[in-house]
Amino acid sequence: MTEPDAFQPSPPPESVFAPARPAAPPPPRDAVPLLVTASLALLALALTRRAGAAPGLNVLLLGVALVASLLGVLRVRQSGAQAAALAVLGLGLACVLGLTVRDGDLMTGLNALGALTAFGLGTAFLRFPGFPRLSVGGVLLAGFFSVGRGVSGFPTSLGRFPWQLLRGGAVQRQHGGRVLVGVLFTVPVLLIFGTLLGSADARFGKLLSGLLTWNLGELPSTLLQLLGWLFLLGGPVYAALLARRPMPEVTFSSGPQLGLIELGMPLLSLSVLFCAYLGLQASSFFGSGLHAGLTYAESVRRGFGELSAVAALTLLVLLLAHALLRRELRVGLPYRAISAAVLLPLSLLIVSAYLKLSAYVQAYGLSEIRVLGAVFLSWVTLSLLAFAVLGWQGKLERFAYFSLITGLTLIAGLNIVNPGRLIASVNVNRSLQDDTDGRGVQQASFYHLLSLGADAAPVIAANLDHLTGPQARADTSMPQASPPTLWQARQALREQFGVPAPDWRSWNLARARARQLVQGLGN
């Protein structure tokens, strides 16, 4: 056996010869997302520039164009769209339609919120499965990143554009030069003959002058609006056509996995607290009576708001408890019994909240904030019902998607209910009814009804005699706290709804009907 050579170099470490990890593939180049974004941004600019601040037909056309273009590209690429995302996008289009047919701050805000939420989440999962099984935290995270794509979507599409295709070769440069020469010959020909034809017909000349007139002072604002639309539309287009996943993968630690003792004690304590409250309120018919030290309005108003907060917070507590509970205990009968012990008395608390709201409306009428509170409590109630049913079936992973669909459906359904007209009808009918209980009925305010928007105009016009006062017609200094005269009311209606829309882009069904209505009013 020979001794190893002491001067023989030792072999390099094994890691030197280990194959290097393959580099991540470069992000795909795609020209379609940027072209779609630019086209939609130009369409949005054409539909909204000088069209007035109020939304109308333009937002409906833009929403339809966005969804149709994305689905068209996916169809050409033979990439199927997910049914869950299509349902959300459909509800988003229903909210956009609501912006075209309804008026008023309440419905404008709710429809805008519903449309932005639906388009942000629907486009993110248009090509990716798993949306119906996303957790509540996942839906919130997806919504957060959909907002972030409003900043990063357009620049990312800009960076992924295959700019090398625009360089071309010698043949393409030769064709480009020929096109430029053709443009140089075309411009003077059109100018000369267009001027002659414009002189021959005044209408044709006016058309040409409108096309050729360009106010350079408006160029910065126009470019700024175009840039805003590029960023706003670039996010959903990037998410639907270019993104490689619906949202970045964020891993959270599983956290402490607790048992029934740790979580059952607070939940059962909450159930006992609810039962004690219900026992105390039973004498006043679930809290609809008058409490000592509070006025009637304070009693029912504060009670409804606080009980609505209790219902919403209880839903959050139940979801948090489900997330912290050990997985093998979630489908067991003891945990279901504990959840039922919380949900059953909570259902009676929700009934009490609705009774308080009903008493408040009967005493003081209906308002936008009360409609909004009723809608919120309805959404929480349906979410709690879904938690109970899906939790009993062991399918609580579908809860977040169901809750999202429920909220969007409630917003879209409000457009059918027409809150502006409903509020006006309830308040006018209250003030018209006989005072049978010895307590004066609050008079409906003309100016409050006027602030509801064009949806309330038919009710106002039909009850002008009741909403106006007996003052002289020429008295124009009447404060808004007092009933206006009939002449003042008609003038206010004409000023509010009689102004025609700038053009067809800002057409709105409710405003068009109100304008036609006030035009038929006498002096």
Backbone torsions as a table, in degrees:
resi	resn	phi	psi	omega
1	MET	NA	128.1	-177.2
2	THR	-94.7	148.7	177.7
3	GLU	-75.8	143.2	177.4
4	PRO	-68.4	144.2	179.9
5	ASP	-64.3	122.7	-177.0
6	ALA	-68.0	-25.6	-179.4
7	PHE	-93.9	3.5	177.8
8	GLN	-70.8	126.5	-177.9
9	PRO	-64.2	138.0	178.6
10	SER	-72.2	147.6	-179.0
11	PRO	-63.6	146.3	178.9
12	PRO	-60.9	156.1	177.3
13	PRO	-56.4	156.1	-176.7
14	GLU	-65.0	-28.3	-176.7
15	SER	-67.4	-22.2	179.1
16	VAL	-67.6	-37.7	-178.3
17	PHE	-89.7	-4.7	179.3
18	ALA	-67.6	136.3	-178.3
19	PRO	-63.1	135.8	179.6
20	ALA	-67.7	147.8	178.8
21	ARG	-67.0	135.3	-179.7
22	PRO	-64.0	138.3	179.2
23	ALA	-67.1	149.1	179.0
24	ALA	-63.7	138.8	-179.5
25	PRO	-63.4	144.2	179.2
26	PRO	-64.6	152.5	179.2
27	PRO	-62.2	143.8	-176.3
28	PRO	-66.3	146.1	175.3
29	ARG	-93.4	135.0	-176.7
30	ASP	-153.1	125.0	-178.9
31	ALA	-87.8	-20.1	-172.7
32	VAL	-64.6	-46.0	-177.8
33	PRO	-57.7	-42.7	-179.9
34	LEU	-67.4	-39.7	178.8
35	LEU	-65.4	-40.8	177.8
36	VAL	-65.3	-42.9	179.1
37	THR	-61.5	-45.9	-179.3
38	ALA	-64.3	-40.3	179.5
39	SER	-64.8	-44.8	179.4
40	LEU	-66.3	-36.6	178.8
41	ALA	-65.9	-41.6	176.9
42	LEU	-64.8	-39.0	176.5
43	LEU	-64.1	-42.6	178.9
44	ALA	-63.0	-39.9	178.2
45	LEU	-64.4	-41.5	179.5
46	ALA	-67.6	-31.5	-177.5
47	LEU	-82.7	-21.8	-172.6
48	THR	-113.7	-21.6	-175.9
49	ARG	-67.5	125.1	-179.9
50	ARG	58.6	28.2	179.5
51	ALA	-102.4	5.2	-178.2
52	GLY	92.7	157.3	-177.1
53	ALA	-78.6	-28.4	-177.1
54	ALA	-73.4	135.9	178.4
55	PRO	-69.6	152.9	-179.9
56	GLY	-154.9	-138.7	-178.7
57	LEU	-63.2	-24.8	-177.1
58	ASN	-63.5	-40.0	-178.9
59	VAL	-69.9	-32.7	176.7
60	LEU	-66.5	-45.2	178.6
61	LEU	-63.0	-39.0	179.5
62	LEU	-67.4	-42.5	178.4
63	GLY	-63.2	-42.7	177.9
64	VAL	-64.9	-40.3	179.3
65	ALA	-64.1	-39.3	179.2
66	LEU	-63.0	-52.2	-177.5
67	VAL	-66.3	-42.4	-178.5
68	ALA	-64.6	-40.9	-179.7
69	SER	-66.3	-41.0	179.2
70	LEU	-65.9	-44.7	179.0
71	LEU	-67.0	-35.0	177.7
72	GLY	-64.1	-43.0	178.4
73	VAL	-65.0	-43.2	178.7
74	LEU	-64.2	-33.8	178.7
75	ARG	-69.9	-40.9	177.5
76	VAL	-63.5	-38.5	179.7
77	ARG	-81.1	0.1	-179.3
78	GLN	57.1	40.5	176.6
79	SER	-109.8	115.9	-175.4
80	GLY	-69.8	145.6	176.7
81	ALA	-95.1	142.5	-178.2
82	GLN	-75.9	136.2	-177.7
83	ALA	-63.8	-37.2	-179.7
84	ALA	-63.1	-41.4	178.5
85	ALA	-69.6	-35.8	178.0
86	LEU	-64.3	-36.7	177.4
87	ALA	-63.5	-41.4	178.8
88	VAL	-66.7	-41.8	178.4
89	LEU	-65.4	-35.7	176.7
90	GLY	-62.5	-40.6	176.3
91	LEU	-68.1	-31.9	174.5
92	GLY	-63.7	-40.3	176.1
93	LEU	-66.3	-34.2	176.1
94	ALA	-64.1	-37.8	176.8
95	CYS	-68.1	-38.1	177.2
96	VAL	-65.6	-38.4	175.0
97	LEU	-61.7	-36.3	177.0
98	GLY	-62.0	-33.2	176.0
99	LEU	-66.6	-20.6	-179.1
100	THR	-91.3	-26.9	-174.7
101	VAL	-108.3	-15.8	-178.2
102	ARG	-116.7	159.8	-179.4
103	ASP	-135.0	165.5	-179.7
104	GLY	109.1	152.4	-176.4
105	ASP	-64.7	-38.0	-177.2
106	LEU	-62.8	-53.8	-176.4
107	MET	-73.2	-32.1	176.8
108	THR	-63.6	-44.7	179.1
109	GLY	-66.5	-44.4	-179.5
110	LEU	-66.7	-42.9	178.8
111	ASN	-65.0	-39.1	177.5
112	ALA	-64.9	-42.9	177.1
113	LEU	-62.0	-44.8	179.4
114	GLY	-64.4	-41.1	-179.4
115	ALA	-66.2	-45.3	-179.9
116	LEU	-64.2	-40.7	178.5
117	THR	-65.3	-45.1	-177.7
118	ALA	-66.7	-43.9	-179.2
119	PHE	-69.5	-36.1	179.4
120	GLY	-66.4	-46.4	-178.7
121	LEU	-81.1	-36.9	-178.3
122	GLY	-65.1	-41.8	178.7
123	THR	-70.6	-30.4	-179.9
124	ALA	-65.8	-32.9	-177.3
125	PHE	-110.4	19.7	-177.6
126	LEU	-65.2	-33.2	-179.4
127	ARG	-107.7	-2.4	-171.5
128	PHE	-120.3	136.0	177.7
129	PRO	-80.0	176.4	174.5
130	GLY	95.3	-0.5	-178.8
131	PHE	-62.0	-45.7	-178.1
132	PRO	-64.5	-20.8	-177.9
133	ARG	-101.9	11.4	179.7
134	LEU	-72.2	139.0	179.6
135	SER	-73.5	171.7	177.9
136	VAL	-61.5	-44.0	176.7
137	GLY	-63.3	-35.7	177.7
138	GLY	-66.0	-39.9	177.5
139	VAL	-64.9	-42.6	177.8
140	LEU	-64.4	-39.4	178.5
141	LEU	-66.4	-41.0	177.5
142	ALA	-63.9	-38.9	175.9
143	GLY	-64.1	-39.1	178.4
144	PHE	-63.2	-43.8	-179.2
145	PHE	-73.5	-25.6	174.4
146	SER	-67.5	-33.7	173.1
147	VAL	-67.3	-41.3	178.7
148	GLY	-63.7	-32.3	178.0
149	ARG	-67.5	-20.3	174.0
150	GLY	-63.4	-20.2	177.3
151	VAL	-99.1	-39.2	-173.3
152	SER	-98.5	-15.7	-173.9
153	GLY	-63.3	-51.6	-178.9
154	PHE	-64.7	-46.6	176.6
155	PRO	-60.9	-35.4	178.7
156	THR	-66.7	-44.0	176.3
157	SER	-62.0	-34.4	177.6
158	LEU	-66.3	-40.3	179.5
159	GLY	-73.8	-26.6	179.7
160	ARG	-86.2	-3.4	-179.6
161	PHE	-68.7	134.3	179.9
162	PRO	-76.7	80.7	-176.0
163	TRP	-65.4	-21.1	-179.3
164	GLN	-64.8	-21.7	178.9
165	LEU	-69.2	-22.4	-178.8
166	LEU	-81.4	-14.9	-180.0
167	ARG	-70.5	-48.2	175.8
168	GLY	70.0	177.9	178.5
169	GLY	-108.2	-163.9	-176.8
170	ALA	-66.1	-37.7	-178.9
171	VAL	-66.4	-41.9	179.7
172	GLN	-66.3	-37.6	178.2
173	ARG	-66.1	-35.4	178.3
174	GLN	-65.4	-42.3	177.4
175	HIS	-65.3	-37.4	178.1
176	GLY	-63.2	-38.8	177.4
177	GLY	-66.0	-37.7	178.0
178	ARG	-65.9	-39.6	177.5
179	VAL	-62.8	-40.7	179.8
180	LEU	-63.3	-41.4	177.5
181	VAL	-63.7	-39.3	178.2
182	GLY	-63.3	-39.3	177.0
183	VAL	-63.6	-41.1	179.9
184	LEU	-63.6	-33.0	177.1
185	PHE	-78.1	-31.3	-174.8
186	THR	-72.9	-40.1	-174.5
187	VAL	-58.9	-50.9	179.7
188	PRO	-65.3	-32.2	178.6
189	VAL	-63.5	-45.6	179.4
190	LEU	-65.6	-38.2	-179.8
191	LEU	-64.3	-44.6	-176.7
192	ILE	-67.5	-53.3	-176.2
193	PHE	-72.1	-30.7	176.4
194	GLY	-66.2	-37.9	177.2
195	THR	-64.6	-42.4	179.4
196	LEU	-64.7	-44.4	-179.9
197	LEU	-69.1	-33.5	176.5
198	GLY	-67.1	-32.5	175.9
199	SER	-72.4	-28.5	-179.8
200	ALA	-75.2	-27.9	-178.8
201	ASP	-138.7	122.0	-176.3
202	ALA	-65.4	-36.6	-179.6
203	ARG	-65.9	-41.6	177.9
204	PHE	-66.3	-37.1	177.6
205	GLY	-65.3	-38.4	178.0
206	LYS	-66.1	-37.4	177.3
207	LEU	-63.4	-45.1	-180.0
208	LEU	-65.4	-40.1	-180.0
209	SER	-65.5	-35.2	176.5
210	GLY	-66.4	-34.7	179.2
211	LEU	-74.8	-33.9	-174.5
212	LEU	-91.5	-14.3	-179.2
213	THR	-76.2	129.1	-179.6
214	TRP	-137.5	119.2	180.0
215	ASN	-90.6	106.2	-177.6
216	LEU	-66.4	-22.1	178.0
217	GLY	-66.2	-24.5	179.2
218	GLU	-91.0	-2.8	-177.1
219	LEU	-62.3	-44.7	179.6
220	PRO	-61.2	-43.4	179.9
221	SER	-66.5	-36.2	177.7
222	THR	-64.1	-45.0	178.6
223	LEU	-64.9	-35.3	178.4
224	LEU	-67.2	-41.4	176.6
225	GLN	-64.1	-41.7	178.7
226	LEU	-62.6	-40.8	178.8
227	LEU	-64.5	-39.4	177.0
228	GLY	-61.9	-42.8	178.0
229	TRP	-66.7	-35.1	177.9
230	LEU	-62.0	-42.2	179.2
231	PHE	-71.7	-40.7	-177.2
232	LEU	-66.2	-41.4	-178.3
233	LEU	-87.6	-21.4	-179.4
234	GLY	-65.4	-30.0	179.7
235	GLY	-64.0	-57.4	179.9
236	PRO	-65.3	-33.1	178.7
237	VAL	-66.9	-44.1	177.2
238	TYR	-61.2	-43.6	-178.8
239	ALA	-63.6	-37.0	-175.2
240	ALA	-82.5	-28.6	-171.5
241	LEU	-115.4	-25.4	-169.6
242	LEU	-122.0	-29.0	-175.4
243	ALA	-63.0	142.9	-179.9
244	ARG	-90.9	-6.5	173.8
245	ARG	-156.5	154.9	-175.4
246	PRO	-66.1	-28.7	177.6
247	MET	-160.0	155.3	179.0
248	PRO	-59.2	145.9	-179.1
249	GLU	-78.6	114.0	178.2
250	VAL	-116.7	118.6	-178.1
251	THR	-100.5	132.4	176.6
252	PHE	-112.6	147.8	173.8
253	SER	-67.1	144.9	-175.7
254	SER	-63.6	-20.3	178.1
255	GLY	75.4	179.7	-179.1
256	PRO	-68.4	131.6	175.3
257	GLN	-96.7	107.0	-172.9
258	LEU	-96.2	166.8	-179.6
259	GLY	-106.4	-171.8	-176.3
260	LEU	-70.7	-28.9	-179.2
261	ILE	-68.2	-47.9	-177.2
262	GLU	-65.2	-38.1	-176.9
263	LEU	-95.7	-27.5	-179.1
264	GLY	-69.6	-32.8	-179.3
265	MET	-62.9	-51.1	178.5
266	PRO	-66.2	-34.6	-179.3
267	LEU	-68.7	-43.1	178.4
268	LEU	-68.2	-34.1	175.8
269	SER	-63.6	-38.1	177.2
270	LEU	-64.4	-39.3	178.5
271	SER	-64.1	-42.1	178.4
272	VAL	-63.7	-39.5	178.6
273	LEU	-62.9	-42.2	177.4
274	PHE	-62.3	-42.8	-179.1
275	CYS	-65.4	-38.1	177.7
276	ALA	-64.6	-39.9	178.4
277	TYR	-64.6	-43.8	179.9
278	LEU	-64.2	-37.5	178.1
279	GLY	-64.3	-37.5	178.6
280	LEU	-71.0	-34.2	-176.8
281	GLN	-85.3	-8.1	-175.6
282	ALA	-62.6	-30.9	-178.8
283	SER	-70.3	-22.0	-179.8
284	SER	-110.0	28.2	176.6
285	PHE	56.0	60.1	178.7
286	PHE	59.7	35.6	170.1
287	GLY	84.4	15.6	179.0
288	SER	-86.8	-6.4	179.1
289	GLY	-83.9	-177.4	-176.3
290	LEU	-93.4	129.8	179.1
291	HIS	-92.3	151.6	179.5
292	ALA	-66.6	137.9	177.8
293	GLY	85.9	-4.5	-179.0
294	LEU	-124.6	145.8	171.7
295	THR	-72.4	168.1	180.0
296	TYR	-61.6	-43.6	-179.5
297	ALA	-63.7	-44.0	-179.5
298	GLU	-64.8	-37.6	-177.8
299	SER	-63.1	-51.5	-175.3
300	VAL	-77.6	-34.6	-178.3
301	ARG	-68.3	-50.2	-179.3
302	ARG	-65.3	-37.1	-179.8
303	GLY	-64.0	-42.2	-178.9
304	PHE	-66.4	-45.6	-179.0
305	GLY	-63.0	-42.1	-178.4
306	GLU	-70.6	-39.6	178.1
307	LEU	-68.4	-33.5	174.8
308	SER	-64.7	-40.3	176.4
309	ALA	-64.9	-38.3	177.3
310	VAL	-61.1	-43.8	179.9
311	ALA	-63.6	-44.1	-179.3
312	ALA	-66.5	-43.5	-179.9
313	LEU	-67.6	-34.6	176.9
314	THR	-63.8	-39.3	176.2
315	LEU	-61.1	-41.8	177.8
316	LEU	-64.4	-40.5	179.2
317	VAL	-63.7	-41.9	179.3
318	LEU	-65.2	-41.0	178.0
319	LEU	-65.6	-40.7	178.8
320	LEU	-66.1	-41.2	178.2
321	ALA	-63.3	-40.2	178.1
322	HIS	-63.6	-37.7	-179.3
323	ALA	-70.8	-32.5	-178.1
324	LEU	-85.7	-16.8	-177.4
325	LEU	-74.4	145.2	177.4
326	ARG	-60.5	142.7	-171.3
327	ARG	-60.3	-38.6	-176.7
328	GLU	-71.2	-15.2	-179.6
329	LEU	-92.9	-10.8	-174.4
330	ARG	-69.7	-26.3	-177.9
331	VAL	-101.5	5.9	-178.4
332	GLY	-81.0	156.5	-179.0
333	LEU	-65.1	-37.4	179.4
334	PRO	-60.0	-43.1	180.0
335	TYR	-66.4	-38.3	178.1
336	ARG	-65.2	-37.1	179.0
337	ALA	-67.2	-39.2	178.5
338	ILE	-65.2	-42.7	178.0
339	SER	-62.8	-40.7	178.5
340	ALA	-65.0	-34.5	178.7
341	ALA	-64.6	-26.9	176.2
342	VAL	-84.8	-40.2	-172.9
343	LEU	-73.4	-34.8	-176.7
344	LEU	-64.8	-53.0	176.2
345	PRO	-66.8	-28.5	177.3
346	LEU	-64.5	-34.5	178.0
347	SER	-62.2	-36.5	176.8
348	LEU	-70.3	-33.2	175.1
349	LEU	-64.3	-37.6	178.3
350	ILE	-67.3	-39.2	174.9
351	VAL	-60.4	-41.7	177.5
352	SER	-61.3	-39.1	179.1
353	ALA	-64.3	-41.2	178.3
354	TYR	-66.3	-36.2	177.6
355	LEU	-65.8	-38.8	176.9
356	LYS	-63.9	-42.8	178.9
357	LEU	-64.0	-40.9	178.4
358	SER	-62.5	-41.8	178.3
359	ALA	-65.3	-37.3	179.7
360	TYR	-65.9	-42.2	179.7
361	VAL	-66.5	-41.2	179.4
362	GLN	-63.5	-33.8	-176.9
363	ALA	-86.5	-35.5	-171.1
364	TYR	-129.7	6.5	176.1
365	GLY	87.0	-176.5	-176.6
366	LEU	-107.6	149.8	178.2
367	SER	-145.2	171.0	-178.9
368	GLU	-64.6	-39.9	-178.9
369	ILE	-67.2	-31.8	178.0
370	ARG	-73.5	-36.6	174.0
371	VAL	-63.8	-43.5	179.0
372	LEU	-62.5	-40.7	176.9
373	GLY	-63.7	-39.8	178.5
374	ALA	-65.6	-39.6	178.6
375	VAL	-65.8	-42.7	178.8
376	PHE	-61.9	-45.6	179.8
377	LEU	-65.5	-34.4	176.8
378	SER	-64.4	-41.0	178.3
379	TRP	-64.6	-43.2	177.9
380	VAL	-63.6	-40.1	179.8
381	THR	-62.9	-46.2	178.4
382	LEU	-65.3	-35.3	177.5
383	SER	-67.0	-40.0	176.2
384	LEU	-64.6	-39.1	176.8
385	LEU	-64.0	-40.5	177.0
386	ALA	-65.3	-38.3	177.3
387	PHE	-61.3	-42.3	-178.9
388	ALA	-66.5	-47.0	-176.3
389	VAL	-69.4	-50.2	-178.2
390	LEU	-67.6	-35.6	177.2
391	GLY	-66.0	-38.2	177.8
392	TRP	-67.0	-34.2	178.7
393	GLN	-82.9	-6.4	-177.7
394	GLY	73.7	27.4	-178.9
395	LYS	-123.3	39.1	-174.9
396	LEU	-68.9	-11.4	177.0
397	GLU	-66.5	-15.5	177.8
398	ARG	-90.9	2.3	-173.6
399	PHE	-65.0	-45.5	-173.8
400	ALA	-62.2	-43.6	-179.9
401	TYR	-65.7	-41.1	178.4
402	PHE	-63.2	-41.8	179.6
403	SER	-64.3	-38.7	177.3
404	LEU	-64.0	-46.9	179.4
405	ILE	-62.4	-38.7	179.5
406	THR	-63.8	-44.4	179.4
407	GLY	-63.0	-43.7	179.0
408	LEU	-66.6	-36.2	178.7
409	THR	-66.5	-38.7	177.5
410	LEU	-63.5	-41.2	178.7
411	ILE	-64.7	-46.1	179.2
412	ALA	-64.5	-36.8	179.7
413	GLY	-68.7	-27.3	177.6
414	LEU	-62.1	-28.1	177.2
415	ASN	-64.5	-29.8	176.2
416	ILE	-76.9	-38.8	179.2
417	VAL	-65.3	-34.4	-179.4
418	ASN	63.1	75.3	-175.0
419	PRO	-59.7	-36.6	-179.3
420	GLY	-59.2	-47.7	178.4
421	ARG	-68.4	-37.0	179.7
422	LEU	-63.9	-45.8	-180.0
423	ILE	-61.7	-45.3	-179.7
424	ALA	-63.2	-41.8	-178.8
425	SER	-65.4	-44.1	-179.1
426	VAL	-62.8	-46.1	-177.0
427	ASN	-68.6	-38.8	178.8
428	VAL	-68.4	-43.5	179.4
429	ASN	-63.8	-35.0	176.4
430	ARG	-62.6	-44.8	-177.7
431	SER	-72.3	-19.0	179.2
432	LEU	-87.3	-18.4	-175.3
433	GLN	-73.6	158.2	-179.4
434	ASP	-73.2	146.4	178.0
435	ASP	-81.7	88.4	-174.4
436	THR	-92.6	-16.3	-176.6
437	ASP	-104.4	11.2	178.4
438	GLY	78.1	1.5	-179.6
439	ARG	-112.9	129.1	-175.3
440	GLY	-60.2	138.7	178.1
441	VAL	-88.6	134.0	-178.2
442	GLN	-67.7	132.0	-178.6
443	GLN	-73.8	135.1	176.4
444	ALA	-66.6	135.9	-177.6
445	SER	-91.5	126.3	178.6
446	PHE	-61.5	-43.6	-175.6
447	TYR	-71.3	-32.3	174.4
448	HIS	-66.7	-42.3	177.8
449	LEU	-65.2	-35.1	178.8
450	LEU	-64.9	-32.5	-179.5
451	SER	-73.1	-10.7	179.5
452	LEU	-73.4	-14.8	178.4
453	GLY	102.2	-172.7	-173.3
454	ALA	-67.8	-22.4	179.9
455	ASP	-63.7	-28.4	-178.6
456	ALA	-88.8	-4.9	-175.6
457	ALA	-60.1	-42.9	179.4
458	PRO	-60.6	-38.9	178.9
459	VAL	-67.7	-40.4	179.6
460	ILE	-64.2	-46.6	-177.8
461	ALA	-64.4	-33.4	-179.0
462	ALA	-77.0	-13.7	-176.9
463	ASN	-127.9	32.9	-178.7
464	LEU	-62.6	-37.3	-178.9
465	ASP	-63.4	-34.5	-179.8
466	HIS	-79.0	-32.0	-174.9
467	LEU	-86.2	-9.4	-176.8
468	THR	-105.7	162.7	-179.0
469	GLY	-104.8	177.2	-174.8
470	PRO	-90.5	13.5	-176.0
471	GLN	-68.6	167.7	-179.5
472	ALA	-65.9	150.7	-176.8
473	ARG	-66.0	-32.3	-174.1
474	ALA	-83.1	-3.9	-178.0
475	ASP	-78.4	103.6	-177.4
476	THR	-102.8	4.0	-178.9
477	SER	-98.3	19.6	-175.8
478	MET	-69.5	123.8	176.3
479	PRO	-67.7	156.1	-176.7
480	GLN	-69.7	-15.5	178.4
481	ALA	-72.6	-21.4	-179.7
482	SER	-100.3	154.3	177.8
483	PRO	-63.5	137.0	178.2
484	PRO	-77.2	163.8	171.9
485	THR	-74.8	168.4	179.4
486	LEU	-61.1	-40.0	179.6
487	TRP	-66.4	-41.8	178.8
488	GLN	-64.5	-39.1	-179.8
489	ALA	-64.7	-42.1	178.5
490	ARG	-65.9	-38.6	177.5
491	GLN	-64.7	-41.3	178.8
492	ALA	-63.6	-38.9	177.7
493	LEU	-64.9	-40.0	179.4
494	ARG	-66.9	-40.6	179.5
495	GLU	-67.8	-34.1	-176.9
496	GLN	-79.9	-42.6	-171.3
497	PHE	-121.5	-7.8	-175.4
498	GLY	-84.4	-10.3	-179.7
499	VAL	-76.0	124.7	-179.4
500	PRO	-69.4	156.0	177.5
501	ALA	-66.9	149.4	179.5
502	PRO	-54.7	-41.4	176.1
503	ASP	-165.2	-172.9	-174.4
504	TRP	-64.1	-22.8	-176.2
505	ARG	-65.6	-33.4	-178.8
506	SER	-97.1	17.2	179.5
507	TRP	-64.1	134.6	177.9
508	ASN	-134.6	135.6	-174.3
509	LEU	-62.6	-47.9	-178.3
510	ALA	-63.6	-42.8	-179.7
511	ARG	-69.2	-34.3	178.3
512	ALA	-66.6	-42.2	178.3
513	ARG	-66.4	-40.2	178.8
514	ALA	-65.8	-38.5	179.0
515	ARG	-65.6	-41.9	177.1
516	GLN	-64.8	-33.5	-179.4
517	LEU	-70.1	-46.1	-176.4
518	VAL	-72.5	-22.6	177.2
519	GLN	-67.4	-23.3	179.1
520	GLY	-89.9	-0.3	179.3
521	LEU	-77.2	145.0	177.2
522	GLY	-77.0	178.0	179.1
523	ASN	-78.2	NA	NA
